[in-house]
Amino acid sequence: MENGVMMQYFEWNLPNDGKLWKQLKEDASHLHDIGVTAVWIPPAYKADEQQDEGYATYDLYDLGEFEQKGTVRTKYGTKDELKEMIDELHKYHISVYLDVVLNHKTGGDFTEKFMVVEVDPNDRNKALGEPFEIQGWTGYSFHGRKDKYSDFKWHWYHFSGTGFDDAKKRSGIFQIQGEGKSWSEGVDSENGNYDFLLGNDVDLDHPEVVKELNQWGKWVSNELNLDGMRLDAIKHMKDTFIAQFLDNMRKERGDDFYAVGEYWNGDLETLDQYVETVGHKINLFDVPLHYNMFQASQEGKDYDLQNILKNTLVEHNNVLAVTFVDNHDSQRGSSLESQIKDWFKPLAYGLILLMKDGYPCIFYGDYYGTKGKKSPHTKIIDILLDARRKYAYGEQIDYFDHPSTVGFIRTGDDEHKGSGLVFLMSNDEAGSKQMDLGAEHKGEVWHEITGSIPDDVALDGEGKGEFSVAARNIAVWIKKA
């Protein structure tokens, strides 16, 4: 969708009150009004406990429908509420992307005995001793669901590794032994081989597992009428599995079924190589851009803004880049904490929402707030969303020519009357640039819409004007009506 905007509609600290699906349903019209065109919802299936955010996956087929793990609803609500919410979003032409966690399972129903080798956490290819027997929570019967939707039962041989020996009450990384057992290839090379992340690591080389996960993907997409998926932890998953999984989803749901993957790595070359391997079938979150913005927020005036887009996915492979400022993984207190400082957030959102390239994703925590505390950024994000919807069209002319004041022109197009804008950002003192909008704009008067600059700019006979920006701030200029 032209100028589409995704919103991640959750953060780590939401209350365990079962009200998120209801809240999102009630918010659908508002999201449409501000210009959100797609919503990424959290894992919607039964976790190992009700308060879990959904990443400690127990039963993928239980969308808040069965009495399992001491609860019918998930942290976010019931299956009926989930489906009603999606129907409401679709009324407003808002796409829904489900967060899909296929890397691991937790909360097994019974223990099993099997052979393992303990491996070095820093080099999972290095055994720490000889094979031995452990007792792991790898048996899944899903007794509450009683085989509805699927009669597949998980056992130890469906996993490649596990993180806990119940017999000795000891944690570790235990590689499961047996015929055909090994860590998957096509995963991130960190720690030697980063197949294992947590819990019981799903064996994506096992044909029964591949068949079952493909069937589940098609089932959940049809059951919820999904428009796409956000695939969790793909750096830990066999790359060729992801490629064939998406082929299956699109065969079932159509070629426009959307997919974005979380490959949390700041190295552009690694992301490029992954995209090539999976045949450009998936978008990726632009983690390198996030880290550039994080560094810029930390260093303040010492950061050279001319480098803000350097070595990023959006600069190098813009068609597949999902740009974001923060998310649940980077927010304060999370495992990958790298939260961008508040002073820089307007600059960051101005950049991703108004530049031509990338599919921007707004974080719930930045728009609504975290831990029940309101966000200070709601107003500026609303202004930027409105500017994106009305004015951010046409080609982009960059002015990344100064270490502390950079910006660009969006030239506008014929389809959107009055479109076109000037964007500036500063990480130090107030600044200005003479910017050339072209002779067709000569004599026009432009004004700043965020409220940071009171004076208008009159373009000269060649369509040039001196546009300014306040210290450590942004400025968004449009033609005065």
Protein Blocks (a to p, Z undefined) as FASTA:
>chain_A
ZZiacdddbdfklccehpmmmmmmmmmmmmmmnopabdcdddfbdcfbfklgolacfblm
lgoiacgehiabdfkbcfklmmmmmmmmmmnopacdddddfkbcehiabdcddddddddf
klmkbcfbdcddddddfbcfklmnnopoiacdcdfklpcbdcbdfklopacddddedehi
acdehiafehhiambmghjaddfkbmklmmmmmmmmmmmmmmnopabdcdehklmpcfkl
mmmmmmmmmmmnojklccddddddfbfklmmmmmmmnoopaccddfklmmmmmmmmmnmm
mpcfklmmgoifklmmmmlpccdfbdfklmghiaklccdcfklmmmmmmmmmmmmgdcdd
ddfklmnogehiacfklmmmmmmmmmmmmmmgcjdddddfbfkbgcdddebjfklghiac
dddddfbdcddddddebjklgoiacddfklpambdcdddfkopacddddehiaddddddZ
Z
